[in-house]
Amino acid sequence: MVALIVILFPPLLIAFLLVMERVEEPLRRPTSQREVEDFLGSATAAEVGTLANSGIRRAMSRWRARRRGRARSAPRPVLTERAPGPSAPGPDAD
């Protein structure tokens, strides 16, 4: 049993270290100025609250996750102002 542990421990440790390196890589990557500008332009109230409470890294990770989720779903149209419908009477409707 001890021989099995001695044989398996080094490869398992190396595999764990390789996995952790992949997990840590996005955390080491600095946030670009463009990403921060996009975040400030489109963040929800909850994401701004995360920024205030937990810092920029946590808020950016929530924002990126929301954007990835939005990219998978169908794009939603952006409505900037409401157009009058055909049933709405105009100013000179007599």
C-alpha positions in Angstrom: 0.0 0.0 0.0 2.8 2.4 0.9 4.5 1.6 -2.4 1.3 2.5 -4.3 1.1 5.8 -2.5 4.8 6.5 -3.3 4.3 5.7 -6.9 1.0 7.6 -7.4 1.7 10.7 -5.3 4.2 12.5 -7.7 2.1 12.2 -10.9 -1.1 13.3 -9.0 0.7 16.3 -7.5 2.0 17.3 -10.9 -1.5 16.9 -12.4 -2.9 19.1 -9.6 -0.3 21.8 -10.1 -1.0 21.9 -13.9 -4.7 22.2 -13.2 -4.1 25.0 -10.7 -1.9 26.8 -13.1 -4.8 26.9 -15.6 -7.1 28.2 -12.9 -4.7 30.9 -11.8 -3.8 32.2 -15.3 -6.9 34.4 -15.7 -6.4 35.8 -12.2 -2.9 36.9 -13.1 -4.0 38.6 -16.3 -4.6 42.3 -15.7 -7.8 43.9 -16.7 -7.5 46.1 -19.7 -8.7 49.7 -19.9 -11.2 48.8 -22.6 -12.7 46.1 -20.4 -13.1 48.5 -17.6 -14.7 51.1 -19.8 -17.1 48.5 -21.2 -17.9 47.3 -17.6 -18.7 50.9 -16.4 -20.9 51.4 -19.4 -23.0 48.3 -19.1 -22.7 47.0 -15.5 -25.9 46.2 -13.6 -26.5 47.5 -10.1 -25.5 44.1 -8.6 -22.2 44.2 -10.5 -21.5 47.8 -9.3 -22.3 46.6 -5.8 -19.8 43.7 -6.2 -17.2 46.3 -7.4 -17.8 48.4 -4.2 -17.7 45.4 -1.8 -15.3 42.9 -3.4 -13.1 44.9 -5.8 -12.5 45.0 -9.5 -11.4 41.4 -10.1 -14.6 39.9 -8.6 -16.8 42.5 -10.3 -15.1 41.9 -13.7 -15.5 38.1 -13.3 -19.2 38.5 -12.7 -19.5 40.9 -15.7 -17.6 38.5 -18.0 -19.8 35.6 -16.9 -22.9 37.6 -17.7 -21.5 38.6 -21.1 -20.6 35.0 -21.9 -24.2 34.0 -21.0 -25.6 36.7 -23.2 -23.4 35.7 -26.1 -24.9 32.2 -25.9 -28.4 33.4 -26.0 -30.1 35.2 -28.9 -29.2 38.8 -29.1 -31.9 41.2 -27.7 -32.8 44.3 -29.5 -31.9 47.6 -27.8 -34.8 50.0 -27.5 -33.7 53.6 -27.1 -37.0 55.4 -27.4 -40.6 54.4 -27.9 -42.1 54.9 -31.3 -45.8 55.7 -31.5 -47.9 52.8 -32.6 -50.3 52.8 -35.6 -53.3 53.1 -33.3 -52.1 56.3 -31.7 -53.8 59.3 -33.1 -51.6 62.0 -34.5 -51.8 65.7 -33.7 -54.2 66.5 -36.7 -56.5 63.5 -36.4 -60.0 64.8 -37.1 
